[in-house]
Amino acid sequence: MNPVIEARDLRFQYDDGTVALRGVDFRLYPGETVAVFGANGSGKTTFVLHLNGLLEGQGSVEVCGLPVAKQNLAKIRQKVGIVFQDSDDQLFMPTVLEDVTFGPLNLGLTPEAAFERAHRALHQVGIDEAAAKAPYHLSAGQKKRVAIAGILAMEPEILVLDEPTTFLDPPGQHALAELLRGLPQAKLLVTHDVEFAAALADRAVFFEKGRIAGEGTVAQVIERFGWSRAVIPSTG
């Protein structure tokens, strides 16, 4: 089985001299869910930003067999959907339906086809009834579902979720886990929420000082790196 994401010896240094990635090797396979752990400044976010070409370092990254390079970015950005930590960063149109339709329209779909995709995505995340509402009238959990619907309407092969449980109460976290469990895409969960990760992830990786310092099941990674299920370091 070929990986949908493959990074080889990925290195990156910011303009201020900060070395953020020091040779990352990583693979994500179709249908797999991987939790990405690590303390603030460990390189997780820098790594994720390489997956759709927002940053470009040394080494190589391939997405669905395509090198992450300028000539492939349009195709790659259709294949990798990133759900931001704060849903308000993704919701900016007057209504939910317009928000979810925005991406497909930018792909060049006709309005009819774009609206069909949007309605299908809203149904998939279980929030059809909010289509005509303004996003700012929604709860945090509803906003998260709309943000995910906006990504699903682009029909990506990979979902990257940055701190997906932020702002969600326990029922909202449970509902989100159930939603994600039912989606067929390969997923990266960048999170400090161990319980959430354990409920979804097939395996976990731990970033430390710009490298993947270890991997295994969520339980194995927690044990190896001394994380507590009750007190988890903040991530970034």
C-alpha atoms as an extended CHARMM CRD file, in Angstrom:
* protein
*
       236  EXT
         1         1  MET       CA              0.0000000000        0.0000000000        0.0000000000  PROA      1               0.0000000000
         2         2  ASN       CA              1.4260000000        3.3630000000       -1.0150000000  PROA      2               0.0000000000
         3         3  PRO       CA              1.3710000000        6.1790000000        1.5560000000  PROA      3               0.0000000000
         4         4  VAL       CA             -0.8080000000        9.2460000000        0.9550000000  PROA      4               0.0000000000
         5         5  ILE       CA              1.8200000000       11.3750000000        2.7210000000  PROA      5               0.0000000000
         6         6  GLU       CA              5.5270000000       10.6450000000        2.7150000000  PROA      6               0.0000000000
         7         7  ALA       CA              8.1770000000       12.9770000000        4.1490000000  PROA      7               0.0000000000
         8         8  ARG       CA             11.8530000000       12.1240000000        3.8520000000  PROA      8               0.0000000000
         9         9  ASP       CA             14.5750000000       13.9140000000        5.8070000000  PROA      9               0.0000000000
        10        10  LEU       CA             12.4610000000       17.0790000000        5.9770000000  PROA      10              0.0000000000
        11        11  ARG       CA             14.3730000000       20.0660000000        7.3380000000  PROA      11              0.0000000000
        12        12  PHE       CA             13.3510000000       23.6830000000        7.8050000000  PROA      12              0.0000000000
        13        13  GLN       CA             14.8590000000       26.8290000000        9.2720000000  PROA      13              0.0000000000
        14        14  TYR       CA             12.9730000000       30.1040000000        9.7310000000  PROA      14              0.0000000000
        15        15  ASP       CA             14.4210000000       33.4140000000        8.5950000000  PROA      15              0.0000000000
        16        16  ASP       CA             15.3290000000       34.3400000000       12.1770000000  PROA      16              0.0000000000
        17        17  GLY       CA             17.6100000000       31.2960000000       12.3680000000  PROA      17              0.0000000000
        18        18  THR       CA             15.2450000000       29.0580000000       14.3300000000  PROA      18              0.0000000000
        19        19  VAL       CA             15.6870000000       25.4550000000       13.2280000000  PROA      19              0.0000000000
        20        20  ALA       CA             12.1950000000       23.9740000000       13.3270000000  PROA      20              0.0000000000
        21        21  LEU       CA             12.6280000000       20.6120000000       11.5650000000  PROA      21              0.0000000000
        22        22  ARG       CA             15.7790000000       18.5040000000       11.7900000000  PROA      22              0.0000000000
        23        23  GLY       CA             15.2040000000       15.5610000000        9.4660000000  PROA      23              0.0000000000
        24        24  VAL       CA             11.6050000000       14.3150000000        9.7390000000  PROA      24              0.0000000000
        25        25  ASP       CA             10.6550000000       10.9830000000        8.1790000000  PROA      25              0.0000000000
        26        26  PHE       CA              6.9420000000       10.2290000000        8.2090000000  PROA      26              0.0000000000
        27        27  ARG       CA              4.3360000000        8.1990000000        6.3510000000  PROA      27              0.0000000000
        28        28  LEU       CA              0.5370000000        8.2980000000        6.4880000000  PROA      28              0.0000000000
        29        29  TYR       CA             -1.4050000000        5.5050000000        4.8080000000  PROA      29              0.0000000000
        30        30  PRO       CA             -4.9060000000        5.5010000000        3.2680000000  PROA      30              0.0000000000
        31        31  GLY       CA             -7.6620000000        5.4100000000        5.8890000000  PROA      31              0.0000000000
        32        32  GLU       CA             -5.1870000000        5.7020000000        8.7730000000  PROA      32              0.0000000000
        33        33  THR       CA             -5.5660000000        8.1390000000       11.6800000000  PROA      33              0.0000000000
        34        34  VAL       CA             -2.3560000000        9.3520000000       13.3290000000  PROA      34              0.0000000000
        35        35  ALA       CA             -2.1410000000       11.5710000000       16.4170000000  PROA      35              0.0000000000
        36        36  VAL       CA              0.6670000000       14.1310000000       16.4170000000  PROA      36              0.0000000000
        37        37  PHE       CA              1.9040000000       15.0130000000       19.9030000000  PROA      37              0.0000000000
        38        38  GLY       CA              4.6600000000       17.3080000000       21.1150000000  PROA      38              0.0000000000
        39        39  ALA       CA              5.3470000000       20.3340000000       23.2680000000  PROA      39              0.0000000000
        40        40  ASN       CA              5.1700000000       23.9370000000       22.1210000000  PROA      40              0.0000000000
        41        41  GLY       CA              7.8500000000       24.6490000000       19.5220000000  PROA      41              0.0000000000
        42        42  SER       CA              8.5840000000       20.9950000000       18.7940000000  PROA      42              0.0000000000
        43        43  GLY       CA              7.9160000000       21.3270000000       15.0600000000  PROA      43              0.0000000000
        44        44  LYS       CA              4.3950000000       19.9470000000       14.6720000000  PROA      44              0.0000000000
        45        45  THR       CA              2.8340000000       23.0230000000       13.0920000000  PROA      45              0.0000000000
        46        46  THR       CA              5.8500000000       23.6400000000       10.8730000000  PROA      46              0.0000000000
        47        47  PHE       CA              5.5760000000       20.0650000000        9.6430000000  PROA      47              0.0000000000
        48        48  VAL       CA              1.8570000000       20.3880000000        8.8680000000  PROA      48              0.0000000000
        49        49  LEU       CA              2.4170000000       23.6000000000        6.9000000000  PROA      49              0.0000000000
        50        50  HSD       CA              4.7120000000       21.6720000000        4.5580000000  PROA      50              0.0000000000
        51        51  LEU       CA              1.9330000000       19.2840000000        3.5760000000  PROA      51              0.0000000000
        52        52  ASN       CA              0.1860000000       21.7590000000        1.3030000000  PROA      52              0.0000000000
        53        53  GLY       CA              3.1540000000       23.9160000000        0.4010000000  PROA      53              0.0000000000
        54        54  LEU       CA              2.6330000000       26.8200000000        2.7820000000  PROA      54              0.0000000000
        55        55  LEU       CA              6.2520000000       26.2630000000        3.8200000000  PROA      55              0.0000000000
        56        56  GLU       CA              9.0530000000       24.7380000000        1.7660000000  PROA      56              0.0000000000
        57        57  GLY       CA             12.0830000000       23.1600000000        3.3720000000  PROA      57              0.0000000000
        58        58  GLN       CA             14.8580000000       20.7750000000        2.4170000000  PROA      58              0.0000000000
        59        59  GLY       CA             14.2600000000       17.0900000000        1.9110000000  PROA      59              0.0000000000
        60        60  SER       CA             11.0960000000       15.8750000000        0.2190000000  PROA      60              0.0000000000
        61        61  VAL       CA              7.3610000000       15.6660000000        0.8180000000  PROA      61              0.0000000000
        62        62  GLU       CA              4.9480000000       13.7590000000       -1.4070000000  PROA      62              0.0000000000
        63        63  VAL       CA              1.1530000000       13.8460000000       -1.1840000000  PROA      63              0.0000000000
        64        64  CYS       CA             -0.6800000000       11.0550000000       -3.0100000000  PROA      64              0.0000000000
        65        65  GLY       CA              2.4630000000       10.4770000000       -5.0520000000  PROA      65              0.0000000000
        66        66  LEU       CA              2.8500000000       14.1350000000       -6.0370000000  PROA      66              0.0000000000
        67        67  PRO       CA              5.9480000000       16.0410000000       -4.9080000000  PROA      67              0.0000000000
        68        68  VAL       CA              4.9570000000       19.1380000000       -2.9270000000  PROA      68              0.0000000000
        69        69  ALA       CA              6.2860000000       21.6410000000       -5.4550000000  PROA      69              0.0000000000
        70        70  LYS       CA              4.9330000000       24.8040000000       -7.0140000000  PROA      70              0.0000000000
        71        71  GLN       CA              3.6130000000       23.1010000000      -10.1460000000  PROA      71              0.0000000000
        72        72  ASN       CA              1.5670000000       20.6260000000       -8.0700000000  PROA      72              0.0000000000
        73        73  LEU       CA              0.1870000000       22.8900000000       -5.3440000000  PROA      73              0.0000000000
        74        74  ALA       CA             -3.2780000000       23.3460000000       -6.8430000000  PROA      74              0.0000000000
        75        75  LYS       CA             -3.8170000000       19.5690000000       -6.9830000000  PROA      75              0.0000000000
        76        76  ILE       CA             -2.2360000000       18.9870000000       -3.5750000000  PROA      76              0.0000000000
        77        77  ARG       CA             -4.4060000000       21.5980000000       -1.8770000000  PROA      77              0.0000000000
        78        78  GLN       CA             -7.4560000000       19.7230000000       -3.1220000000  PROA      78              0.0000000000
        79        79  LYS       CA             -6.1190000000       16.5170000000       -1.5930000000  PROA      79              0.0000000000
        80        80  VAL       CA             -5.1390000000       17.9060000000        1.8470000000  PROA      80              0.0000000000
        81        81  GLY       CA             -7.8460000000       19.6570000000        3.8410000000  PROA      81              0.0000000000
        82        82  ILE       CA             -6.7120000000       21.5290000000        6.9700000000  PROA      82              0.0000000000
        83        83  VAL       CA             -9.2360000000       22.2570000000        9.7270000000  PROA      83              0.0000000000
        84        84  PHE       CA             -7.9180000000       25.0960000000       11.8620000000  PROA      84              0.0000000000
        85        85  GLN       CA             -7.9740000000       25.1980000000       15.6560000000  PROA      85              0.0000000000
        86        86  ASP       CA            -10.3480000000       28.1910000000       15.7070000000  PROA      86              0.0000000000
        87        87  SER       CA            -13.3040000000       27.5980000000       13.3920000000  PROA      87              0.0000000000
        88        88  ASP       CA            -13.8660000000       31.3550000000       13.1280000000  PROA      88              0.0000000000
        89        89  ASP       CA            -10.6810000000       31.4900000000       11.0530000000  PROA      89              0.0000000000
        90        90  GLN       CA            -12.4720000000       29.4480000000        8.3600000000  PROA      90              0.0000000000
        91        91  LEU       CA            -16.0170000000       30.8090000000        8.4830000000  PROA      91              0.0000000000
        92        92  PHE       CA            -16.4100000000       34.1780000000        6.8190000000  PROA      92              0.0000000000
        93        93  MET       CA            -19.4400000000       34.1190000000        4.4930000000  PROA      93              0.0000000000
        94        94  PRO       CA            -22.9170000000       35.4310000000        5.4310000000  PROA      94              0.0000000000
        95        95  THR       CA            -24.4760000000       31.9590000000        5.6780000000  PROA      95              0.0000000000
        96        96  VAL       CA            -23.3250000000       28.4420000000        6.4120000000  PROA      96              0.0000000000
        97        97  LEU       CA            -24.3120000000       27.2280000000        2.9390000000  PROA      97              0.0000000000
        98        98  GLU       CA            -22.3210000000       29.9880000000        1.2600000000  PROA      98              0.0000000000
        99        99  ASP       CA            -19.3190000000       29.1550000000        3.4090000000  PROA      99              0.0000000000
       100       100  VAL       CA            -19.3770000000       25.4760000000        2.4800000000  PROA      100             0.0000000000
       101       101  THR       CA            -19.9920000000       26.2980000000       -1.1930000000  PROA      101             0.0000000000
       102       102  PHE       CA            -17.0380000000       28.7060000000       -1.3740000000  PROA      102             0.0000000000
       103       103  GLY       CA            -14.3640000000       26.0240000000       -1.8310000000  PROA      103             0.0000000000
       104       104  PRO       CA            -16.0710000000       24.0420000000       -4.6030000000  PROA      104             0.0000000000
       105       105  LEU       CA            -16.7980000000       27.2540000000       -6.4940000000  PROA      105             0.0000000000
       106       106  ASN       CA            -13.0930000000       28.0940000000       -6.3320000000  PROA      106             0.0000000000
       107       107  LEU       CA            -12.3590000000       24.6840000000       -7.8250000000  PROA      107             0.0000000000
       108       108  GLY       CA            -14.2870000000       25.8150000000      -10.8900000000  PROA      108             0.0000000000
       109       109  LEU       CA            -17.4820000000       23.8570000000      -10.2980000000  PROA      109             0.0000000000
       110       110  THR       CA            -20.7560000000       25.2750000000      -11.5610000000  PROA      110             0.0000000000
       111       111  PRO       CA            -22.9610000000       26.8770000000       -8.8880000000  PROA      111             0.0000000000
       112       112  GLU       CA            -25.3400000000       23.9130000000       -9.1540000000  PROA      112             0.0000000000
       113       113  ALA       CA            -22.5740000000       21.3600000000       -8.6400000000  PROA      113             0.0000000000
       114       114  ALA       CA            -21.0210000000       23.4050000000       -5.8280000000  PROA      114             0.0000000000
       115       115  PHE       CA            -24.3480000000       23.6750000000       -3.9810000000  PROA      115             0.0000000000
       116       116  GLU       CA            -24.9030000000       19.9390000000       -4.4120000000  PROA      116             0.0000000000
       117       117  ARG       CA            -21.4970000000       19.2170000000       -2.8420000000  PROA      117             0.0000000000
       118       118  ALA       CA            -22.1790000000       21.6870000000       -0.0310000000  PROA      118             0.0000000000
       119       119  HSD       CA            -25.5360000000       20.1620000000        0.8370000000  PROA      119             0.0000000000
       120       120  ARG       CA            -24.0100000000       16.6870000000        0.7550000000  PROA      120             0.0000000000
       121       121  ALA       CA            -21.1850000000       17.7630000000        3.0850000000  PROA      121             0.0000000000
       122       122  LEU       CA            -23.5750000000       19.4650000000        5.5170000000  PROA      122             0.0000000000
       123       123  HSD       CA            -25.6610000000       16.2920000000        5.6230000000  PROA      123             0.0000000000
       124       124  GLN       CA            -22.5130000000       14.2200000000        6.1640000000  PROA      124             0.0000000000
       125       125  VAL       CA            -21.6070000000       16.2120000000        9.2900000000  PROA      125             0.0000000000
       126       126  GLY       CA            -25.2230000000       16.2710000000       10.4940000000  PROA      126             0.0000000000
       127       127  ILE       CA            -25.9110000000       19.9800000000       10.3530000000  PROA      127             0.0000000000
       128       128  ASP       CA            -28.2900000000       20.3960000000        7.3970000000  PROA      128             0.0000000000
       129       129  GLU       CA            -30.6350000000       22.5280000000        9.4800000000  PROA      129             0.0000000000
       130       130  ALA       CA            -28.0280000000       25.2790000000        9.8410000000  PROA      130             0.0000000000
       131       131  ALA       CA            -27.5780000000       25.9100000000        6.0990000000  PROA      131             0.0000000000
       132       132  ALA       CA            -29.3550000000       29.2880000000        6.1110000000  PROA      132             0.0000000000
       133       133  LYS       CA            -27.9220000000       30.4910000000        9.4330000000  PROA      133             0.0000000000
       134       134  ALA       CA            -25.1110000000       32.9820000000        9.9440000000  PROA      134             0.0000000000
       135       135  PRO       CA            -22.0130000000       31.1590000000       11.2360000000  PROA      135             0.0000000000
       136       136  TYR       CA            -21.6050000000       33.5350000000       14.1750000000  PROA      136             0.0000000000
       137       137  HSD       CA            -24.9790000000       32.3670000000       15.5250000000  PROA      137             0.0000000000
       138       138  LEU       CA            -23.7300000000       28.7990000000       15.9130000000  PROA      138             0.0000000000
       139       139  SER       CA            -22.2680000000       27.0240000000       18.9300000000  PROA      139             0.0000000000
       140       140  ALA       CA            -18.5890000000       26.0380000000       18.9700000000  PROA      140             0.0000000000
       141       141  GLY       CA            -19.4910000000       22.4480000000       18.1430000000  PROA      141             0.0000000000
       142       142  GLN       CA            -21.6920000000       23.5120000000       15.2320000000  PROA      142             0.0000000000
       143       143  LYS       CA            -18.9780000000       25.8080000000       13.8990000000  PROA      143             0.0000000000
       144       144  LYS       CA            -16.5000000000       22.9330000000       13.9770000000  PROA      144             0.0000000000
       145       145  ARG       CA            -18.8970000000       20.7870000000       11.9710000000  PROA      145             0.0000000000
       146       146  VAL       CA            -19.3930000000       23.5450000000        9.4120000000  PROA      146             0.0000000000
       147       147  ALA       CA            -15.6360000000       24.0400000000        9.1050000000  PROA      147             0.0000000000
       148       148  ILE       CA            -15.2380000000       20.2990000000        8.4860000000  PROA      148             0.0000000000
       149       149  ALA       CA            -18.1020000000       20.3720000000        5.9760000000  PROA      149             0.0000000000
       150       150  GLY       CA            -16.3090000000       23.1420000000        4.0880000000  PROA      150             0.0000000000
       151       151  ILE       CA            -13.2710000000       20.8920000000        3.7910000000  PROA      151             0.0000000000
       152       152  LEU       CA            -15.2890000000       17.7780000000        2.9040000000  PROA      152             0.0000000000
       153       153  ALA       CA            -17.0110000000       19.6730000000        0.0830000000  PROA      153             0.0000000000
       154       154  MET       CA            -13.5790000000       19.8850000000       -1.5610000000  PROA      154             0.0000000000
       155       155  GLU       CA            -13.4730000000       16.0410000000       -1.5010000000  PROA      155             0.0000000000
       156       156  PRO       CA             -9.9600000000       15.7340000000       -0.0120000000  PROA      156             0.0000000000
       157       157  GLU       CA             -8.1460000000       12.4470000000        0.5420000000  PROA      157             0.0000000000
       158       158  ILE       CA             -6.4780000000       13.6540000000        3.7570000000  PROA      158             0.0000000000
       159       159  LEU       CA             -7.7930000000       15.6410000000        6.7310000000  PROA      159             0.0000000000
       160       160  VAL       CA             -5.4270000000       17.5450000000        9.0200000000  PROA      160             0.0000000000
       161       161  LEU       CA             -7.0850000000       18.7530000000       12.2210000000  PROA      161             0.0000000000
       162       162  ASP       CA             -5.2480000000       21.2500000000       14.4140000000  PROA      162             0.0000000000
       163       163  GLU       CA             -6.3430000000       20.9650000000       18.0730000000  PROA      163             0.0000000000
       164       164  PRO       CA             -9.8410000000       19.8630000000       17.0190000000  PROA      164             0.0000000000
       165       165  THR       CA            -11.3190000000       19.7430000000       20.5480000000  PROA      165             0.0000000000
       166       166  THR       CA            -10.4610000000       23.3710000000       21.4060000000  PROA      166             0.0000000000
       167       167  PHE       CA            -13.5840000000       25.2770000000       22.6190000000  PROA      167             0.0000000000
       168       168  LEU       CA            -15.6680000000       22.0690000000       22.7150000000  PROA      168             0.0000000000
       169       169  ASP       CA            -17.3750000000       20.7910000000       25.8540000000  PROA      169             0.0000000000
       170       170  PRO       CA            -17.2930000000       17.0230000000       26.5810000000  PROA      170             0.0000000000
       171       171  PRO       CA            -20.5100000000       16.2570000000       24.6450000000  PROA      171             0.0000000000
       172       172  GLY       CA            -19.1520000000       18.2610000000       21.7170000000  PROA      172             0.0000000000
       173       173  GLN       CA            -15.8620000000       16.3660000000       21.8560000000  PROA      173             0.0000000000
       174       174  HSD       CA            -17.6990000000       13.0450000000       21.8730000000  PROA      174             0.0000000000
       175       175  ALA       CA            -19.8620000000       14.0810000000       18.9140000000  PROA      175             0.0000000000
       176       176  LEU       CA            -16.7920000000       15.2120000000       16.9830000000  PROA      176             0.0000000000
       177       177  ALA       CA            -15.0410000000       11.9000000000       17.6480000000  PROA      177             0.0000000000
       178       178  GLU       CA            -18.0620000000       10.0040000000       16.3550000000  PROA      178             0.0000000000
       179       179  LEU       CA            -18.1460000000       12.1830000000       13.2330000000  PROA      179             0.0000000000
       180       180  LEU       CA            -14.4500000000       11.7440000000       12.4760000000  PROA      180             0.0000000000
       181       181  ARG       CA            -14.5950000000        8.0140000000       13.1160000000  PROA      181             0.0000000000
       182       182  GLY       CA            -17.1330000000        7.6940000000       10.3110000000  PROA      182             0.0000000000
       183       183  LEU       CA            -15.1260000000        9.6150000000        7.7030000000  PROA      183             0.0000000000
       184       184  PRO       CA            -13.0450000000        7.5330000000        5.2650000000  PROA      184             0.0000000000
       185       185  GLN       CA            -10.2010000000       10.0120000000        4.7770000000  PROA      185             0.0000000000
       186       186  ALA       CA             -6.7300000000        9.5050000000        6.2210000000  PROA      186             0.0000000000
       187       187  LYS       CA             -6.3540000000       11.8710000000        9.1750000000  PROA      187             0.0000000000
       188       188  LEU       CA             -3.6740000000       13.6930000000       11.1320000000  PROA      188             0.0000000000
       189       189  LEU       CA             -4.7900000000       14.8840000000       14.5680000000  PROA      189             0.0000000000
       190       190  VAL       CA             -2.4590000000       17.5510000000       15.9510000000  PROA      190             0.0000000000
       191       191  THR       CA             -3.6090000000       17.5350000000       19.5480000000  PROA      191             0.0000000000
       192       192  HSD       CA             -2.7740000000       17.5670000000       23.2350000000  PROA      192             0.0000000000
       193       193  ASP       CA             -6.0550000000       15.7890000000       24.0490000000  PROA      193             0.0000000000
       194       194  VAL       CA             -4.8850000000       12.2670000000       24.8100000000  PROA      194             0.0000000000
       195       195  GLU       CA             -8.3320000000       10.8150000000       25.4640000000  PROA      195             0.0000000000
       196       196  PHE       CA             -9.6180000000       12.1530000000       22.1390000000  PROA      196             0.0000000000
       197       197  ALA       CA             -6.5630000000       10.8470000000       20.3020000000  PROA      197             0.0000000000
       198       198  ALA       CA             -6.8180000000        7.4340000000       21.9540000000  PROA      198             0.0000000000
       199       199  ALA       CA            -10.4260000000        7.1360000000       20.8050000000  PROA      199             0.0000000000
       200       200  LEU       CA             -9.5150000000        7.6840000000       17.1570000000  PROA      200             0.0000000000
       201       201  ALA       CA             -5.8500000000        7.1560000000       16.3480000000  PROA      201             0.0000000000
       202       202  ASP       CA             -4.3310000000        3.9720000000       14.9750000000  PROA      202             0.0000000000
       203       203  ARG       CA             -0.9180000000        5.2380000000       16.0670000000  PROA      203             0.0000000000
       204       204  ALA       CA              0.8080000000        8.3550000000       17.3860000000  PROA      204             0.0000000000
       205       205  VAL       CA              4.0630000000       10.2180000000       16.7620000000  PROA      205             0.0000000000
       206       206  PHE       CA              5.8630000000       12.4870000000       19.1980000000  PROA      206             0.0000000000
       207       207  PHE       CA              7.7040000000       15.5670000000       17.9770000000  PROA      207             0.0000000000
       208       208  GLU       CA             10.6590000000       16.7910000000       20.0140000000  PROA      208             0.0000000000
       209       209  LYS       CA             13.1600000000       19.4700000000       18.9780000000  PROA      209             0.0000000000
       210       210  GLY       CA             12.2530000000       19.2470000000       15.3230000000  PROA      210             0.0000000000
       211       211  ARG       CA             12.3610000000       15.4790000000       15.0370000000  PROA      211             0.0000000000
       212       212  ILE       CA              9.9640000000       12.5900000000       15.4830000000  PROA      212             0.0000000000
       213       213  ALA       CA             11.4200000000       11.1830000000       18.6710000000  PROA      213             0.0000000000
       214       214  GLY       CA              9.1490000000        8.1720000000       18.8470000000  PROA      214             0.0000000000
       215       215  GLU       CA              5.9910000000        6.5110000000       17.6220000000  PROA      215             0.0000000000
       216       216  GLY       CA              3.6340000000        3.7080000000       18.5460000000  PROA      216             0.0000000000
       217       217  THR       CA              0.1300000000        3.4420000000       19.9150000000  PROA      217             0.0000000000
       218       218  VAL       CA             -1.1950000000        6.4390000000       21.8190000000  PROA      218             0.0000000000
       219       219  ALA       CA             -0.6630000000        4.5520000000       25.0920000000  PROA      219             0.0000000000
       220       220  GLN       CA              2.9100000000        3.6190000000       24.1750000000  PROA      220             0.0000000000
       221       221  VAL       CA              3.8190000000        7.2040000000       23.2650000000  PROA      221             0.0000000000
       222       222  ILE       CA              2.2950000000        8.5720000000       26.4630000000  PROA      222             0.0000000000
       223       223  GLU       CA              4.2020000000        6.0650000000       28.5660000000  PROA      223             0.0000000000
       224       224  ARG       CA              7.5100000000        6.5740000000       26.7740000000  PROA      224             0.0000000000
       225       225  PHE       CA              7.4840000000       10.3560000000       26.9950000000  PROA      225             0.0000000000
       226       226  GLY       CA              6.0570000000       10.6470000000       30.4710000000  PROA      226             0.0000000000
       227       227  TRP       CA              2.7750000000       12.2950000000       29.6040000000  PROA      227             0.0000000000
       228       228  SER       CA             -0.1280000000       12.0380000000       32.0240000000  PROA      228             0.0000000000
       229       229  ARG       CA             -3.6790000000       11.5180000000       30.8660000000  PROA      229             0.0000000000
       230       230  ALA       CA             -4.7280000000       14.2080000000       33.3430000000  PROA      230             0.0000000000
       231       231  VAL       CA             -2.0620000000       16.8320000000       32.7770000000  PROA      231             0.0000000000
       232       232  ILE       CA             -0.8630000000       17.2350000000       29.2040000000  PROA      232             0.0000000000
       233       233  PRO       CA              1.6430000000       19.8900000000       28.0890000000  PROA      233             0.0000000000
       234       234  SER       CA              0.2550000000       22.5550000000       25.7720000000  PROA      234             0.0000000000
       235       235  THR       CA              1.1670000000       22.1080000000       22.1190000000  PROA      235             0.0000000000
       236       236  GLY       CA              1.9940000000       24.3700000000       19.2390000000  PROA      236             0.0000000000
